[in-house]
Amino acid sequence: MKDAEQGVSEVIGAILLISVVAVAVAIIAVGLLSTPPPQEVPHANILAVRNNTTHQVILIHTGGDELDREELKIKLDNYPAESMFSPNFTMIPPGQWPWSPGESLQINNYVPTTIRIIDAGGNGEVLIDTIQVSAVAPGGGPDVPFIPPPSPCDGIEDLYLDCFLYEMMRDSIVFSRQRPGSQGETDLVGDLSFNITEDGSYLKLAGDSDPYYLNKDDRIIIRLLENSKPQVQLYMIGNRGWSLAITEVTGDNLKIYQNGERINNKNQELDESWITGSTTPVSTWSVISEGNGDPHTRLVINGTPFFDDPSNDEFELKDIYPSIPTLWIIKFPSGNSKDYILFVGRAKWVKQEGVQIYP
């Protein structure tokens, strides 16, 4: 009887042992299957190049894996990490994703000290690389080994031309008139305001022997009052290095302000200026032009001809400002001149003989 009981006990013990092993295996299996596989982190060598002339940092992919736009983030100093869809980053040449060896990424509007490249794919964010950008070296030399980044135009000149023309045709106004006519038939009225972003900008005020230098972060307002009938020449492409001259102003109708204080004297005109860098100008300037003797007049809006005939009609362009990509041309004669009018830019609206024709 004891042998029988002992045999039963051994069987039960074996069953229990098998059950315990099975449960343990199940627990281990659940743990293994519920743990995600290790995230594959790309490996890439990134070189930071700081250009002390343009105050920009270029990141050059010198080798390793391609980096996808959707899975890449960059953290600048202690600011939150940003995706590559942020306007703070520009691929050179534009649109060439994924980021491959030999291609460059430009950091816009900021010069960081520490750059962290982060892979944001998979189940979280993993650091790929940390790059230190040292301060400007004494004497103004490069603070890191300078490797010229690839030109954004190499091999894609036609693409850039097509892009420029596309933007111009999408949102721009071209107005020209052969001869304004006699006095009283042209005027330019309103405010032009912008902030200085680079050192070295200056205004050359009439009668002054030295330029009037502006400071970084200065707020500049150039105001033309009604019936000023000025001669204006402005040329801007991009927001670095543009010039403006306003002369032959009737009366004390040109007022120039620096941080709220007027800096030109009564009847003092602006012979010349050089703006090394600025924010995009905000303008309430309005162009008013009436013909005399049927001068040939042309108006093209967003690539579509609106008017292209001899005409004495009065045209008014309200709140003019630069076209995309930051092209602005104004050649505007004084009210008593018979010179040529040319305007390239944009406007809030356009009227012909008092009737709004755009938008």
C-alpha positions as CSV (number, residue, x, y, z in Angstrom):
1,M,0.0,0.0,0.0
2,K,2.9,2.3,0.8
3,D,4.5,1.6,-2.5
4,A,1.3,2.6,-4.3
5,E,1.0,5.8,-2.4
6,Q,4.6,6.6,-3.1
7,G,4.0,6.0,-6.8
8,V,1.1,8.3,-6.8
9,S,3.1,11.0,-5.0
10,E,5.9,10.8,-7.6
11,V,3.4,11.2,-10.4
12,I,1.8,14.2,-8.8
13,G,5.2,15.7,-8.1
14,A,6.2,15.3,-11.7
15,I,3.0,16.9,-12.9
16,L,3.5,19.8,-10.5
17,L,7.2,20.2,-11.7
18,I,6.1,20.2,-15.3
19,S,3.4,22.8,-14.6
20,V,5.8,25.1,-12.8
21,V,8.3,24.8,-15.7
22,A,5.5,25.5,-18.2
23,V,4.3,28.6,-16.3
24,A,7.9,29.9,-16.1
25,V,8.4,29.3,-19.8
26,A,5.2,31.1,-20.5
27,I,6.2,34.1,-18.4
28,I,9.6,34.3,-20.0
29,A,8.0,34.1,-23.5
30,V,5.5,36.8,-22.7
31,G,8.3,39.0,-21.5
32,L,10.4,38.4,-24.6
33,L,7.5,38.9,-27.0
34,S,6.2,42.0,-25.3
35,T,9.7,43.7,-25.4
36,P,10.1,45.6,-28.7
37,P,13.2,44.8,-30.7
38,P,16.1,47.2,-30.2
39,Q,15.7,50.4,-32.2
40,E,18.0,50.6,-35.1
41,V,19.8,53.9,-34.8
42,P,21.5,55.4,-37.9
43,H,25.1,56.3,-37.7
44,A,26.3,59.5,-39.4
45,N,29.3,61.8,-39.2
46,I,28.2,65.4,-39.2
47,L,30.6,68.3,-39.4
48,A,29.6,71.8,-38.3
49,V,31.1,74.7,-40.3
50,R,30.6,78.3,-39.1
51,N,31.0,81.1,-41.6
52,N,32.0,84.2,-39.7
53,T,31.2,86.4,-42.7
54,T,27.5,85.4,-43.0
55,H,27.1,84.3,-39.4
56,Q,25.6,81.0,-40.4
57,V,26.3,77.4,-39.4
58,I,26.3,74.7,-42.1
59,L,26.0,71.0,-41.1
60,I,27.8,68.8,-43.6
61,H,27.0,65.0,-43.8
62,T,30.5,63.6,-44.3
63,G,29.6,59.9,-44.1
64,G,27.5,57.1,-42.7
65,D,23.7,56.4,-43.1
66,E,21.2,58.5,-44.8
67,L,18.9,60.5,-42.4
68,D,15.2,60.7,-43.2
69,R,13.4,64.0,-42.8
70,E,10.5,62.4,-41.0
71,E,12.7,60.8,-38.4
72,L,15.3,63.5,-37.8
73,K,15.3,66.2,-35.1
74,I,17.9,68.8,-34.2
75,K,18.3,70.4,-30.8
76,L,20.1,73.8,-30.7
77,D,21.6,74.6,-27.3
78,N,18.8,74.3,-24.7
79,Y,15.9,75.0,-27.1
80,P,13.4,72.2,-27.7
81,A,14.4,69.8,-30.5
82,E,12.8,70.7,-33.8
83,S,11.8,68.6,-36.8
84,M,13.2,69.2,-40.3
85,F,9.9,70.7,-41.3
86,S,10.8,73.8,-39.3
87,P,11.8,76.9,-41.2
88,N,14.9,77.1,-39.1
89,F,16.6,74.5,-41.3
90,T,17.2,74.6,-45.1
91,M,18.6,71.7,-47.1
92,I,21.2,72.6,-49.6
93,P,20.2,72.1,-52.4
94,P,16.6,72.4,-51.3
95,G,14.3,69.4,-51.3
96,Q,17.1,66.8,-51.5
97,W,15.9,64.4,-48.8
98,P,17.0,62.0,-47.3
99,W,20.1,63.7,-46.0
100,S,23.0,61.8,-47.7
101,P,26.8,62.0,-47.4
102,G,28.1,65.1,-49.2
103,E,24.9,67.1,-48.7
104,S,24.5,70.1,-46.3
105,L,21.9,71.5,-43.9
106,Q,21.9,75.2,-43.1
107,I,20.8,76.6,-39.8
108,N,18.8,79.8,-40.3
109,N,18.7,82.8,-38.0
110,Y,20.7,81.4,-35.1
111,V,24.3,80.5,-34.3
112,P,24.3,77.7,-31.7
113,T,27.1,76.5,-29.4
114,T,25.9,72.9,-29.0
115,I,24.1,70.9,-31.7
116,R,22.5,67.6,-31.0
117,I,21.4,65.3,-33.8
118,I,18.5,63.1,-32.8
119,D,16.8,60.1,-34.3
120,A,13.1,60.4,-33.6
121,G,12.0,57.2,-35.4
122,G,10.9,54.0,-33.7
123,N,9.7,54.1,-30.1
124,G,11.5,57.3,-28.9
125,E,14.3,59.8,-29.4
126,V,17.9,58.5,-29.5
127,L,20.9,60.8,-29.7
128,I,23.0,60.2,-32.9
129,D,25.7,62.8,-32.3
130,T,26.6,65.9,-30.3
131,I,28.5,68.7,-32.0
132,Q,30.2,71.6,-30.3
133,V,30.5,74.9,-32.2
134,S,33.2,77.1,-30.6
135,A,33.0,80.9,-30.3
136,V,34.5,83.2,-32.9
137,A,38.2,82.9,-33.0
138,P,40.3,86.0,-32.2
139,G,41.1,88.0,-35.3
140,G,37.9,87.0,-37.0
141,G,39.3,83.7,-38.5
142,P,37.2,80.6,-38.8
143,D,36.6,78.9,-35.5
144,V,36.3,75.4,-37.0
145,P,38.1,74.0,-40.1
146,F,36.4,75.6,-43.0
147,I,35.1,73.3,-45.7
148,P,33.2,75.2,-48.3
149,P,29.7,73.7,-48.5
150,P,28.3,72.6,-51.9
151,S,27.0,75.5,-53.9
152,P,23.2,75.4,-53.8
153,C,23.3,76.0,-57.6
154,D,25.6,73.2,-58.6
155,G,24.0,71.3,-61.4
156,I,20.5,72.8,-60.7
157,E,20.7,76.3,-62.1
158,D,17.6,75.7,-64.3
159,L,15.7,74.5,-61.2
160,Y,16.5,77.7,-59.3
161,L,15.5,79.8,-62.3
162,D,12.2,77.8,-62.6
163,C,11.6,78.3,-58.9
164,F,12.3,82.0,-59.0
165,L,10.0,82.5,-62.0
166,Y,7.3,80.4,-60.4
167,E,7.3,82.5,-57.2
168,M,7.3,85.7,-59.3
169,M,4.4,84.6,-61.5
170,R,2.5,83.4,-58.5
171,D,2.5,86.6,-56.4
172,S,3.9,89.8,-58.0
173,I,2.9,93.0,-59.7
174,V,4.8,94.7,-62.5
175,F,3.7,98.3,-63.3
176,S,5.5,100.5,-65.8
177,R,4.6,103.8,-67.5
178,Q,6.5,105.4,-70.3
179,R,6.1,109.0,-69.1
180,P,4.3,110.3,-66.0
181,G,3.6,113.7,-67.4
182,S,3.6,117.1,-65.9
183,Q,3.7,118.1,-62.2
184,G,1.0,116.8,-59.9
185,E,0.5,113.5,-61.8
186,T,2.6,111.2,-59.7
187,D,3.0,110.8,-55.9
188,L,4.3,108.2,-53.4
189,V,2.7,108.4,-49.9
190,G,3.0,106.5,-46.7
191,D,5.4,104.8,-44.2
192,L,8.2,102.3,-44.8
193,S,9.4,100.6,-41.6
194,F,11.9,97.9,-40.8
195,N,14.5,96.7,-38.2
196,I,18.2,96.7,-38.8
197,T,19.7,93.2,-38.3
198,E,23.3,93.7,-39.4
199,D,26.0,96.2,-38.5
200,G,27.3,98.6,-41.1
201,S,24.0,100.0,-42.4
202,Y,23.9,103.8,-43.0
203,L,21.9,106.6,-44.5
204,K,23.6,109.4,-46.5
205,L,21.5,112.5,-45.8
206,A,21.7,115.5,-48.1
207,G,24.3,118.1,-47.1
208,D,26.0,115.9,-44.5
209,S,29.7,115.0,-45.2
210,D,29.6,111.7,-43.3
211,P,27.1,108.9,-43.5
212,Y,24.7,108.5,-40.6
213,Y,25.4,105.0,-39.3
214,L,22.6,102.8,-37.9
215,N,22.8,100.3,-35.1
216,K,21.7,96.7,-35.1
217,D,18.1,96.4,-33.8
218,D,17.3,100.0,-34.7
219,R,13.7,100.6,-35.8
220,I,13.6,102.8,-38.9
221,I,10.5,104.5,-40.3
222,I,10.7,106.5,-43.6
223,R,7.6,108.6,-44.0
224,L,6.4,110.4,-47.1
225,L,3.5,112.8,-46.7
226,E,0.9,113.6,-49.2
227,N,2.0,115.8,-52.1
228,S,5.6,115.1,-51.5
229,K,6.0,114.1,-55.2
230,P,9.4,112.6,-54.6
231,Q,11.9,110.9,-56.8
232,V,12.4,107.4,-55.3
233,Q,14.9,104.7,-56.3
234,L,14.8,101.4,-54.4
235,Y,16.5,98.1,-55.2
236,M,16.2,95.1,-53.0
237,I,16.9,91.4,-53.7
238,G,17.0,89.5,-50.5
239,N,17.1,91.3,-47.2
240,R,20.9,91.9,-47.2
241,G,22.4,94.7,-49.1
242,W,19.7,97.0,-50.5
243,S,19.6,100.7,-51.2
244,L,17.1,103.5,-51.2
245,A,17.3,107.1,-52.3
246,I,14.5,109.8,-51.9
247,T,15.2,113.2,-53.5
248,E,13.4,116.2,-55.1
249,V,10.8,116.1,-52.3
250,T,8.3,119.0,-52.2
251,G,8.5,120.8,-48.9
252,D,9.2,119.1,-45.6
253,N,7.4,116.0,-46.5
254,L,10.1,113.4,-45.9
255,K,10.6,112.4,-42.3
256,I,13.0,109.7,-41.2
257,Y,12.8,108.2,-37.7
258,Q,15.3,106.1,-35.7
259,N,13.6,104.4,-32.7
260,G,10.9,107.1,-32.7
261,E,13.2,110.1,-33.0
262,R,13.4,112.1,-36.3
263,I,17.0,112.1,-37.6
264,N,16.7,114.2,-40.8
265,N,16.4,118.0,-40.6
266,K,13.6,120.0,-42.2
267,N,13.7,119.6,-46.0
268,Q,16.7,117.3,-45.7
269,E,16.5,114.5,-48.4
270,L,18.0,111.0,-48.5
271,D,20.7,111.0,-51.2
272,E,21.7,107.4,-50.7
273,S,21.5,104.5,-48.2
274,W,23.0,101.0,-47.7
275,I,21.1,98.5,-45.6
276,T,23.4,95.5,-44.9
277,G,20.6,93.5,-43.3
278,S,17.0,94.1,-42.2
279,T,13.7,92.5,-41.5
280,T,11.3,92.4,-44.4
281,P,10.0,95.9,-44.7
282,V,6.4,96.7,-43.7
283,S,5.0,99.3,-45.9
284,T,1.9,101.6,-46.2
285,W,3.5,103.3,-49.2
286,S,1.1,103.9,-52.1
287,V,2.0,104.6,-55.7
288,I,-0.2,107.1,-57.5
289,S,0.3,107.7,-61.2
290,E,-1.7,109.6,-63.8
291,G,-0.6,109.9,-67.4
292,N,-0.4,112.8,-69.8
293,G,-0.3,112.5,-73.5
294,D,-1.3,108.8,-73.4
295,P,1.9,107.2,-72.2
296,H,2.2,103.5,-72.8
297,T,1.1,101.8,-69.5
298,R,1.6,98.2,-68.5
299,L,0.2,96.3,-65.5
300,V,1.0,92.6,-65.0
301,I,-0.4,90.9,-61.9
302,N,0.7,87.3,-61.0
303,G,1.9,86.7,-64.6
304,T,-1.4,87.9,-66.1
305,P,-1.5,91.1,-68.2
306,F,-4.2,93.4,-66.9
307,F,-3.4,96.4,-69.0
308,D,-1.0,97.1,-71.9
309,D,-2.0,100.2,-73.8
310,P,-1.5,103.9,-74.1
311,S,-3.5,105.6,-71.3
312,N,-4.0,108.6,-69.1
313,D,-5.9,106.6,-66.5
314,E,-4.9,107.1,-62.9
315,F,-3.5,103.9,-61.3
316,E,-3.0,103.5,-57.6
317,L,-1.1,100.7,-55.9
318,K,-1.9,100.6,-52.1
319,D,0.5,99.3,-49.4
320,I,3.3,98.2,-51.7
321,Y,5.9,95.6,-50.4
322,P,8.4,93.2,-51.8
323,S,7.5,90.2,-54.0
324,I,8.5,86.7,-53.3
325,P,11.4,85.8,-53.1
326,T,12.2,89.3,-51.7
327,L,12.5,91.3,-54.9
328,W,11.5,94.9,-54.8
329,I,12.3,97.5,-57.5
330,I,11.0,101.1,-57.4
331,K,12.0,103.7,-60.0
332,F,9.7,106.6,-59.4
333,P,10.3,110.0,-60.8
334,S,9.4,113.3,-59.1
335,G,6.1,114.8,-59.8
336,N,7.4,117.3,-62.4
337,S,9.6,114.8,-64.2
338,K,8.9,113.0,-67.5
339,D,11.1,110.1,-66.6
340,Y,10.1,106.4,-66.7
341,I,8.1,104.7,-63.9
342,L,8.9,101.1,-63.0
343,F,7.6,99.1,-60.0
344,V,8.1,95.4,-59.2
345,G,6.7,94.0,-56.0
346,R,3.3,93.4,-54.5
347,A,0.4,95.5,-53.2
348,K,-2.6,95.2,-51.0
349,W,-4.8,96.3,-53.8
350,V,-4.7,98.1,-57.2
351,K,-7.2,100.7,-58.5
352,Q,-7.7,102.1,-62.0
353,E,-9.6,105.4,-62.1
354,G,-10.8,104.8,-58.6
355,V,-12.2,101.3,-59.3
356,Q,-10.5,98.4,-57.6
357,I,-9.3,95.9,-60.2
358,Y,-7.2,93.7,-57.9
359,P,-7.7,91.6,-55.9
